[in-house]
């Protein structure tokens, strides 16, 4: 998709990484937004290991 827009994909991915991890504010925001998803993933893994299928993890966030 980036090539269709005549944009260098490496520059785009570099900007993505720089924005997420380039300074302390970026790292903090990345962790703030990733923590709920990690906790939902952990809950789903525990449910699957127990033999319970729960497909509503994202909706329960």
N, C-alpha and C positions, 0 to 999 in steps of 0.2 A: 504494500500500500504506500509506503514511503517512497519507493522508487517511482510509482505512478504519479506522485506529486513532485517528482524531481527533487527530492530531498535526500541528502546523504544519511543512510541508516545509522552509520557509526556515530555521526554527530548527534543524531537524535537520541540514541541509546546513551551516549556520553552525557548529554544534558539530563537525561532521566536519572542516571546514577549520581551526577553532581547535585541535582536537586534533592535527592533522597538522602545522600550521605555526605554532601559537600561541607556542611557546617553543623554546629550543634543543634540549631533550630530544625534543620532538615532531619537529623537523626531522631530528635524528640518527636516530631510529627509522624515519622515513619513508625516508630514504636507505639505511639498513641493509637494510630489507625490499624496496626497489625495485631495488637493484643487481643481485641475481641474475636477476631477471626481465628487466632491460634487457640483461644479457649474453646470456641465452638468446635474446632477440629479435634481437640482433645476429648471433648464430650462425645463426639460422634465415634471416635476410635474406641472409647470405653464401652459405648453401647454396642458397637459391632462385635467387640470381643466377648460381650455377654450374650450375644445371640439376639439382640433386640435391634430391629431396623427402624431408624428414625430418619425420615427424609425431610424433616422440617427444621433442621438446625439453623439455617440462615434466617428463617422467619422468626425464630425464637430469640434472636439476638437482641 
